[in-house]
Amino acid sequence: MSISAGHRPLIVGTAGHIDHGKTALIKMITGVDTDRLKQEKERGITIELGFASLDLPSGLRLGVVDVPGHERFVRNMLAGAGGIDLILFVIAADEGVMPQTREHMEIIDLLGVEHGVVALTKTDLVESDFLEIVVETVAEYLAETCLAGAPVVGVSSTTGEGRDELLRALDEVAARVQVRERGNLRRLPIDRVFTMEGFGTVVTGTLWAGRLRDGESVRVLPGEITTRIKSLEVHNVRVPEALAGQRTAVLLHAVEKRAIQRGDWVVAGEEGAATTFVDARLRVLASAAKPLENGQRIRFHLGAAEIIGRVFLLEVDELRPGEKGWAQLRLEAPVLTERGDHFVLRTYSPMATIAGGVVVTAGVGRRRRFRREDIEALEQAERGTPAERVLAVIVRHSARGADAEALARESGCTAAEVGQAVTTLAEGGRAQAVSRKLVVTTDALIEAGVRMQRDLETYQQRTPLSWGLLKSELKKRSEQTIHADVVEAWVRQESEAGRLFPRNDRLRYGSDRLELSPEMEAQHQAILSEIHGAAFAGRRQVEILHTLKAGGSGAGGRTLEPKEAEALLFLLVDSGEIVRVPPDFFFARDRMEELAQRVRVFYADHEEMRVADLKEMIGVSRKQAVPLLEYLDQNRLTMRRGDVRLPGPRLLG
């Protein structure tokens, strides 16, 4: 949401060629000498960022960032330029437009700064006729830049001439600025780190978005340092909270200075993660000496960070000066960024500003060159509404689904926007949450269901003696394309609709009845008869299969193959008609129910049970009694304590 300058603090930054009088100008209008280093005093040039505050005639207070003008210190200039809202562009009247004038202007343009005032300094050093020529030349130059039409004010830091006019011009421009918070993360790019004796580590920067509050927990990224704010200062005054757009000093709790560096970020809240993958639409400067090539090594500047990396062009092999195109930046160190961030690219060596762009997505992973799907995803992420961008991500993930983190990362939306988008899409029937964390499109769920139904029906046709496919096996068969949560959601949906029947972790589609052939039905009855006749002695698998073989062919006139007989035996286990007791005993279901009742009656008169007690109770040998006691333990009817069994939770309950 855009807000007027009166409701949001603004930062004005200087820019311009070395020795054009930026620092002297700031001292004239603020009273602050921003060159604080001994080396700066000795050499007479600005090396590091300088800071001050400026009260305008209207009462509006601006934060001021003074940047170096020397080409060797452009990286320092970039560290301060990332957070400015309007520019005080400085051109010396006795020299006019110089090389660093042009590079600084290009940087300001790449960073998306649209408002500013041009200060034509050192007017006391030139004749009036010469000054008129310079003003005309500067106006022609500005007409082709982002400061076209900006007011040009002649000033002299020596005589003070033009000071009031400059302040009025800044006031008028500041009143017109419509600013947006830089992104949605509550974050402060660190441009300075120092230790305050007796207090601890202090970091400074321009707060990009949101608020920081005294005492709240924060993280320092990308190092994943968790700490809290001990105190906050804005313009050297302690405050309970700092607002977006304010120059802010943060005293951190229990963090050593060496653990933090310029380019790190202070982040409040749970959102935000650093990444080495940044997707963006690049613009190569028209002034670039040569094309930007695929795979070229570059210096990536965002906030106060400078990170080495490579640029991978997704549609072409090179971008010529003045051209735009999609690219992925793969960095050698992680950076905190989000959709909408402006950045600058400089060549690795020799260093020169060559391009810039706007982040569209970050942390998605490697993009493939010349892949239409990736280009379409980036175009959607660049222009779509939150709901459209979130839907595009869900569609790309198909039946694998996407969680909230992936939706935010790949769509460039905030957590709140993702939540609202998912709700809107669900209400419209276009997507649904299949679990607490996973979202899929309705179409993807339907397509996955068709595939799983086909897998189940094929399995049932090929294995007529199996009641159904194990759910774990169904998940394994589709794990590359269908998320396990999608499988669970489909199983619930189809079960509630009466089309799918779960039993003992097996799934059967269409009907819960398994129709046996006449010969299989005859063998089915033979197995049941054999096991029922064994009573509590049960039968081992080898004994049952031997009986079936010795019994000859079934009603169909064919003797079952060993695998068929074994499958039929376990079909009875799956159906619940018989019970398997490890290691290798089979009992009739009603016998096991009778056993549970006898145990219940036994404990009505006894406190504990031994193996001998069970042997006597049901007339079996120790060989059958021990496995049966283990079965009773597993079913919580008994509890083993040494050599005896006590009543289990199911009996006590």
Secondary structure, DSSP 8 states (H G I E B T S, - for coil): --EEGGGS-EEEEEEESTTSSHHHHHHHHHS-----SHHHHHHTS--S-EEEEEE-TTS-EEEEEE---SGGGHHHHHHHHTT-SEEEEEEETTT-S-HHHHHHHHHHHHTT---EEEEEE-GGGS-HHHHHHHHHHHHHHHTTSTTTT--EEE--TTT-TTHHHHHHHHHHHHHH-EE--SSSSEEEE--EEEEETTTEEEEEEE--SSEEETT-EEEEETTTEEEEEEEEEETTEEESEEETTSEEEEEESS--GGG--TT-EEEESS----EEEEEEEEEE-TT-SS-EETTEEEEEEETTEEEEEEEEESS-SEE-TT-EEEEEEEEEEEE---TT-EEEEEESSS--EEEEEEEEEESS----TT-HHHHHHHHHHHHS-HHHHHHHHHHHHGGG-EEHHHHHHHHT--HHHHHHHHHHHHHTTSEEESSSSEEEEHHHHHHHHHHHHHHHHHHHHH-TTSS-EEHHHHHHHTTTTS-HHHHHHHHHHHHHTTSEEEETTEEEES-S-----HHHHHHHHHHHHHHHHTGGG-EEHHHHHHHHHHT---TTS----HHHHHHHHHHHHHHTSEEEETTTEEEEHHHHHHHHHHHHHHHHH-S-B-HHHHHHHHT--HHHHHHHHHHHHHTTSEEEETTEEEE-HHHH-
